[in-house]
Structure formats: C-alpha cells, structure tokens
Amino acid sequence: MRFATFELDGKTVWGLATDKGLHAVDAATLARYPSLKAAIAANALTGIAAALKDSAPSVSLEDAHFLPVIPDPEKILCVGLNYEAHRIEGGWPEVEHPTIFARFANTQIGHREPLIKPKVSDMLDYEAELAVVIGKPGRHITEADAMDHVSGYACYNEGSVRDWQRHTTQFTPGKNFIGTGAFGPCLVTKDEIPDLGPLVMEARLNGEVMQHTKLDDLIFSIPRLINYISTFTELVPGDVIVTGTPGGVGSRRDPQVWMKPGDEIVIEIDKIGLLSNTIVSEA
C-alpha cells in the first residue's frame, strides 16, 4: 500500500496512491482521521486502502500537488554519519552510538515543491536518505521487536546548509532552514518491502549520479536506531526517523558541489519511490 498527503481544491487531504493517481479519502473518513498520521495511529490503513482501491482517482500523479508525507510529525529524528563511506569521507572517528539530531516539521516540503536555498549561504548540500515512519508507540523497544513499530518508508532529502551546520559542534541550525527537507512522494507500507537491504538509493543532481548505495550499508541498523531512540524518548505514530546519508555529498567533493537555483535534485530508492525538487532562491 502507498499513501500520500496532498492538496486538493485548496485543502490538505490524504489518501491512497496507485498507478492511476491519488485517491483522496471521503469527507467522513477525513473527519475521523484528519491526517495520515491519525490513520496510522488508529491502525486504519488496510481498511481505507480496501475502500479506495476501486475508486476513481481524485487527481493524476502528474497533476498532483504533493505535500510532505507526514506534514505534522511530533518528532523528526535524523541520524548523522550512518554510512561508512560518508564517515570516512568526512574524516570522522568510529563511534559506539548513533549521532542523533532533530529537524523541525516546518522545514519540510513535498515532492516537486521548491527546495529553498537560503539567502545567507551558498553552501546548500543534498543528502539522500531513507525515512522510516513509526506506526506503533513505544519506549525501551528491543531490537527484536523494533520492526513491529514501523508503519512504512519514504524518500527524504535532508538538505543541509553546511556553513551553518558547522558554526559549532551542534548540527541544528544547518539542518533546519525553511524549505530544505524534502519528504515523499509517498509512504510505502512495511509489508510491501520485506527486505530493505538490497535496495539501491541514489541522489542525482541535474541527472548526474552523486550518491549511490545499498541500504544494507547502514552502520546502525533500523532496529538499532529504534532501540536507541526509544530509550531516551517515546516514539509515537507518525514520528519520522531519517536514517542517514551515504558518501558522495557535495561538501566532501573536490571541487565542492553546491545546489543552486535552477538545479534539479532527485532522490530515488528502489521500490520506495522517486523524490524530485527544483532549487529556488529564498525570496
């Protein structure tokens, strides 16, 4: 099953995504589950998909105005330096625990929405990442039980303003400029992908492959991340874990590569989707 959050007739709605288009939930369902996050929390996706699968699409995939998959997460928890090639290219030491930092919901954009280069920096970098969406709440979740708490997956571009990221040892400023976190186009439910490991993830800037990896190259696995994070905070439905980027980021290239207005950045993950955004300057 695939689900998307999108704009229809000037309103934020959500629904099933198929090859035919996006099928918005009806008014009664939207009143009961006003967001995809609410439906995930109620474990209602299977029934809703069954009700919508034979309906006429509300809008075609080509004409749809996608919004972030989960526009209103309680938490977005990002993982730094979680692929060996990226750790090595940055000269970072091996660590015993994952590097975790937060991203704010108001930094997110959807598929085909403009990714904004801030006026205060020319160092806007791409980061291809797998996003994991939590489906069931929990604290102190064991690694053995961790995948039971996952609802599904999506593509994420964790756009990073590198000079602001490196003002201090804390990443938060450079990771939270408005309009720099692309998330989409759809949530792909966990049952669609029994094994993430062999899937290939790529970032392509203006058609050129910049990052290429298999998801089994993660240093800290998804179960380990869920175990670690749930030890210090409660994970709740709709929370997003952005699991890290591989080697090939622009800041570590020689010469360095920065996204600039007019560029197109594409993040693609096998079986999960293709997330595309064009860069614009901050107004």
N, C-alpha and C positions, 0 to 999 in steps of 0.2 A: 504494500500500500504506500501511496505517496500523497502527501498533503501539503498545501501551500496556504500562505496568508497573502491576500492581495486586495487591491482597491477596486470596487465595483460601484458605479454610479455615485462616486464621491464618498463612499463609505468603506471602512475597513471590514472585510469579511474573510472567511477561510473556507476551505473545502478540499475535495478530492482532486488530485491531479492525474489525468490519464493522457494517452496519446491524442485523444480527441480535443482536450482542452482542460480548463479548470471548472469544476462543478461546485458552485457555492452551496453551502447548507441553506435550508429554508429558514424562514423567519422564526418559526417555533424552535428549531434546533439552535439558531443563533441566540435566541433569548435564553435558552437553557445553558448553552455553552458559548459564551460571548467571544471566546478566543480558542485557538488551537491548544494553548496551554491548559485551559479549563477542561477541554475534552480529553486531553492526555491524563489529567489528574483523575478524571472520572472513569478512566479505562473504557472510553466510549468509541474509540476509533474504528474498531472492527464493525460494529453495528452501523455506524454512519457510512462507512465505505460501502457496505452492502446496500444501503438505501440509495446511495448516489450513483452506483456504478453503471446503471442503465439509463440515467437521466441525460438530458441534453446539456452540453456544456454551456456555462454562463458566458464564457469568453474563450477565445482561442489562445493557445500558448504564445503565438506571435504577437497578439494584441494585448495580452495581459499586463497589468501594472503590478508587478510583484513587490511585496514588502518583505522585510526580514522574516524568516521562517517563524521565529518566536519574537515578536516585537517587544514583549513585556516580560522578559525573564526576571525572576527575583535576583538571580546571580549569573554573571558570565565569568567563568574562571578559566584563565588562559595559562598554558604551560610553556615555559621557555626552555630552549636548548634540549629538546627531546628527541632529536635525531643525531646520530653520531657524526655524520658529515657536517652538520651545522655547528655542533660543538667544536669540532676540530678547526673549521674554517675561521671561527671566532677566537681561537686560542684559549677556550675556557677549560678549566680542570674537570676531571670526572667528579661527580657528586653522588652522595648516598641517597639524597631525597630530591624529588622534583621541584623545580622552580615554579612557583605559582604567583600570578598577579591578577588583578581584576580589570575588566573592561566594563564600561557603563552602557546601559541599553540605548541611551540617546546618541551613541556613536555609530549605531548600526544602520545599514542601508540594505535594500533588496537587490535581487538580480536585475541587471540593466539600469539600475538607478546610478546617478553620477557619484563617483568616488572623489572626494574633495581634497585637493592639495591646499594646505593652509597657506595664508599669505606670509606667515612668519618663517617659513622654511622651504628650501628646495630639496630636502632630503626625505621624500616620501618613498618608502620601500614597500614591496609586496611580500606577503607570506602565505603560501598555500598551506591550508590546514584542514584536517577533518574535525568537524564539530560533532560532539555527542550530546544528545538531548536526553535528560533524565525523565523517566516515566513513573517512578515509584519512590516515595520519600524514604530516607533512612539516615541513621547515624551509625558509626562504627561498623560499616558494611565490610564483610570479609571479601577477599579477592575471589573466593569460590562462589559467592553469591552476587558479585558485582554486576554481572551482565543481566541479572533479573531486574535490575533497576534502570535499565536503558530502554528508552522508547524507540530511538532511531538515530539517524545520521544525516548530515548535510555538509555541503562545502562551505568553507569560510576563507576569506582573505583578510588576514589580521594586519591591515595596513598600519605601518609604523613610521612615525616621524623621528628619524634616527638621532638628530642632534638633540631634540627634546628628551628622547629616551635616555640619552647619555649625560644629561646635565648632572645627575647624581647616580648612585647605585640603585635607585628605585626607578622602575620602568614606567610607572603610572602615567606621567604626563605625555610621553611619546606614544602611548597606546590608546589615548582617549580623546584625540581630536575629533570633532564632529564630522560625521560622514566618511570615516575611514575604515569601518568594519563591515565588509560585505558578507552577507549570510543568506545562502539559498542555492538554487531556487526553491527546493522542496525538502521536506522531511521524508526520508525513506525509512520505513519501519524496520525494526531489527530482524523480523522474520524473513525479510527479502534477501538478507545477506548473512548466511550462517558463518562465513569465514571472511573476515576483513583482510587478513594478512596478505594474500596475493594481489590485492587491488593496487593499481597504479594511480598515483596522484601527480599531477603536473601543474606548473604555472607557466603560462605563455604570455609574453609581453610583445604586443604587435606581431603575433604569430611565431615568435622565436621562443623555443623551449628554454626556460631559465631554471626550473626546478623539476626534478623527475625522481620519484622514489616509490618503493612499495611500502604499504602501511605496516608490514611486519618489521620494518627497520626502527620502530619506536624504541627508545631506550627504556622508558617506563610505560608499561602496557596500560590499556584502558582499565582493566580490573585493578591494577596497582594504583592508578590515579584516583579511581573512585574510592578505594580503600583509604588512601592517604587523605583526600579532601574531606571525606565524610567523618574522619576522626576529629577534625577541628571545627566543622560546621555541618549542619543538617542539609543534605541535598533534598530538594523538593521538585515535583513535576514542573517541567519547563526550564529548569536550570540548564545552562549550556557549559560544557567543558570543551574548550578549544585546545586541541591536543598537541600542538607544536608544529614547527615548520622544518623542512629538510634543508640540506645545503643548497647553495646557489643564490642566496639573497643578494640584492643589488649592492648593499653596503660592503660586502666582502669580495666583490669582483674588482678586477684591475683592467681597465678603469672602472670606477664605480658606476652603477646604473641606477638612476632615479626615475620614478614615474613622473610624467609631465603632462600638462593639459593637451588633450587630443589623443593620448595613448589609450590603447585598449588592453586591459589585463583580464586573462581568462584563467580560472582555476577549474580543473576537471579531475574527477575521481571516478574510476570505473564503477559502474552500476549505481552510483550515487547521484551524479549529475554534472552539469557544466554551469559555472557561475561567471558571468561576464559583466564588466563595468568599464565605462569610459571615464577618463580623468578630466576633471574641470578645476578651474581656479576658484578659490574662495571669493565670494562676492565682496 
